[in-house]
């Protein structure tokens, strides 16, 4: 199981709930700090280059957009919050003696590189002005987050069948599957190509194999609910039996045929059928709670020093009293 998307979204929430408080109430800068260091997490430095790397990735492809100073400061603060959380997680793995190993990092990098022929990976990095070491550093952080959820948080969670049953019964509408049709659409540049594509598919070739054999022919699955079949398709599909294909349909200079794969009646998933979905929902909520509790505790015992240069100006309202004692300013 991968937690990449989940952790990215949830760290934004954690930043707003917890980290933001740390950032807003930091004080003055330590003049003796090493150049380029914008924060320290239990003595471990976070560098401006790390922050700039993530900021540049966020704004990749934004063209000539020029943000205001306030926008840049706010985004820098949020990105710094992410980096602080990632560093705390990495340190937790170190303390438990299960850090991301060099082999794990290399295997992950090799997997990414496998999508690029020859040396094109390095070439793309150069063209995008991406530093390889910065890229590796962020990849290692992400692997650490995945490992933290997989090996530390997940084993602590047990989903009780009664809780799953209760969720199912209170969210029945989520498990109602509407009636509809599942089609295989074969589309090409001519009627002859479409006809040939239908023949190959019905002979047992996979969609990818059909497309590879016939250039300019695409094969994909589509699902359409009952009552939502396009008006132009109805004469072709209304009497279609499962396994049958329509004649070639011409519509807006497109040629395609539809093969009826499944005709599905409306149904309510049984508790057993719904369990994988229920388990996923409950697991994500429990992981949120576990992670938030861990992070709050970690912040309370950690020494986090942040440069004031990246932070919004403090309002003279006595807010500083809510700063966690373990979080200090540089």
N, C-alpha and C positions, 0 to 999 in steps of 0.2 A: 504494500500500500504506500502511495506517495502522498506527502502532506504539503507539497510545494504551494499549490494555489491556496489551500486553507491557511497556511502559516503566513503567506503574504497578506491576505486580507485581514487575518486576525491581528497581526502585528500593528496594523494601522489602528485598530480599535484599542489595543493595549497602549499604544503611544498616546492616544487622546485621553485615555482614562488615567494612566499612571505616569508615563514619561513626560508628558506635557508639563505636569506640575513641577518636575525637576528642572526642566529647561527654563520655565518662566521666572523662576525665583533664584537663578544663579547670580553670583556677585561679580567681583572684579577679577581681572586677569592676572595670573602669576607671571611676572616679567622674566623669571628665570626658566620658563618652560622651553623645551626643545622646539626649534622652528618647525612648523608644519604640523605640530600636534594640536588637535582641536579638543581632545577629551582624553581622559584616562579612566579605565574601568578596573578597579583594584590594582592600579599601577600599570596596566597594559595600555599602551597608547592607541588612539584612533587618529588616523592622519587625515589631513585635508584632502589628499589625493583620493582616499577611499570615498569620501563624501562627494567630491567632484565627479568621480566615476559613476556613482549611482545617479547623481543629478543629471549628467549627460545622457545616460541611458533612458531616464524618464522623459527627456525632451528630444530624443532622437526623432528626426523627421518633422520637427515643428517649424521648419523653414526660417523665415526672418522674424518670428515672434520675439519681442523683447519684453520680458516681464519687468514689473516694477521692483524697486529695492525691497519693498515690504513683502512681495510675493516670493522673491528669492530667499529672503530671511526665513519666512514661514516654511518653505519647502526644505531648506537646509536643516531647520529644526526637526522636521518630521523624519528626514532621512537619517539624521544623527540619532534620533530615537531608535530607528530600526537597527542601526549599527551597534548601539549600546545593548539592545536586547540580544542581538546575534552574538556579541562578545560574551555576554553573561552565559548564554547557552554553551558556547564553546568552552568556557572555563568550567562549567558544570561537568561536561564530558571529560575534561582533563582530570578533574578531581575524582571522578569515578573510574579513571584509568581505562576509558573507552573512547579516546579522541578519534577524530577522522584520521585514518592512517594515510601514509604516502601512497600505498597501493590503491586504497579506495578513491583517492583523489585522481590518481592516474587512470584508473578504470573509467571513472566518470568523464574525464577529459577525452579519453580515447573514444568513448561512445559518442560524444559530441562531434569529434573530428571525423568519425566514420561517415557522417552525413555529407562530408565535403571531399571531393576528389583531390588527390595529390597534395599540393601545398596551398590550396585555395583558402584554407582556414586562416592561416597567417596573413594571406593577402587581404582577406576581408577585414581582419582586425586593423591592418595598416590603413586601409581605405576609410574605415570608420573612426580612425584615431583612437583605437582602444588599446591600452597597455596590457600585454599578456599577463604580467604578474598581478595587475589589478583584477583582471578577469578571473584568474586562478584563485585569488583571495576570496572573491565573492562566491565562486563556485564552492569553495571549502566551507564557507559560512552556511550555504544552503544545504550542503550535505550534512553539516552538523545539526541544523534544524530538523531535517528529516530523521536523522538518527535519534535525536532527543525525543521526538514524538513516538518513534517506532520502538525504541528499546527502553525508554524510561517511563513515559506517560502511559502508553497503550497497555503495558502489562499490568498496570495498577487498576485498570478499569474492568469491571464485570457488569454485564447487562443482564438484569434479572428478567426472566420470562414474563413475570407479572407486570413489570414496568412496560415491556414491549407490548403486551396485550392491551394494557390501558391506553397506550399511545394509539394503537391501531383503532380501538373502539371510539376514541374521541376525535379521530381524524379520518373517519370512513370515506369522506368525499375525496380524499387524496388518493384513494385506492380504487376508485371507480374508473374503469377503462371503457371509453366510449366505443361504439360500433364504428367500423371503418374498413378500409381496403388497403392492402399492402401490394404495391405494384413494383415491377422492375421496368424502368424506363430505358429504352434503347434509342439513342439519339445520334443522328449522323448528318452528313452534308448532302445526301441524296437518298431516294427511296431504295435504290438497290443496296446501298451500304447498310441501311437500317434492316432491310429484309435479311441480309446475310448475317448481321449481328444477332438478330433474333434466332436464326437457325443455330448459330454457334453456341449461344447461351442455352438453348433447349437441348443441345447435344451434351451439355454438362460442363462447358468451359466456364470458369469464374469470370466475373465482371472485368477484373484486371487482365485476364488472359484474352478476352474478347477485344478489349481496347488495345492490347499490345499487338494482336494479330491484324486488326483493322484500324489503321490510322484514321483519325478524325471521327471515330465512333466512341461515344461514352455510354457506360452502363452503370446505372445507380438505382438504389432502392428508394421508394418514396411511400409515405403513409398519408392517407387522406381520410378524414372523418366522413361518416355518412352525412349527407346533406351539404357537403362542401366540395363535391366533385364539380370542377369547372363545367359550365354549360356546354362548351364546345366538345367536351369529352364524353358527355352522357350518351349520345347515340352509339358510341363505339364500345362503351364498357358496361351498359346497363344489363345486358344479357350474357356477359362474359362468365365462363366457368373457371374455377381454379386451374391454373396450368395453361389456359388458352391465351393467345395474344391477339391484339387488335390488328386490323390492317394498318398500313402506314398512314399516320395522320400528318397533314400539312397545315401548319399554323404559323403565321407571321414569318414566312420563309424558313421555318424549321421543319425537319422531318423526324418523326419519332413513332415508336410503337410501345404499347403498354402490355406487359404480361402480368396477369393477375396471380399473385403469389399466395395471397391469403384473404379470405373474407371473414372478418371478425365480428361477432355479436358483442353487444354491450355486456360487460360483466363486472362483478365486484371481486377483487382479488381476495382469496382466502387468507387467514392469518399466516399460514405457512408460506404462501406465495409472496405476501407482503413483507415478511420478516427481513429479508436483506435490505429493503429500503428503510424499514423502521430502525434496524440496527445501525445503519449509516447515520441517520438523523440523531439518534440518541448518543452515538459515539462522538459525533462532532460537538454536541453540547457538553458532554462530559469532558472532552479534551479541552474545550474552552475554559471550563471551570478549573480543571487541574492546572492548566498553564497559567491562568490568571493568579491562582493561589500561590503557585511556585514563584512567579515573577514578583509579586508583592513582597513575599518573604525575602527573596533574593535582594531586592532593592533596599530593604530595611537593614540588611547586614553588609551591604557593599559600599565601597568607597568610590563614588563616581564624581569626577571633576570635569567641568565643562567650561570651555572658553566663552566669555561673555560676548565676544565679537560676532557670534552667529545668532545671538538671541534678541528678541524684541526688547525695547526699553521697558524697564520696570516702572509700573505706575506706583505712585507714592500712596499706597493704600494699606500698608502693613501686611501684604500678602505673604511676605517672606516667612512668616511664622509657620506656614504649612509645609515647608521644605523638609523632606525626610532627613534625619540627622546624618545618615551615612552619605548623603549626596552633598558635595561641596563645590565651590566655584574656583575657577582659576583666574 
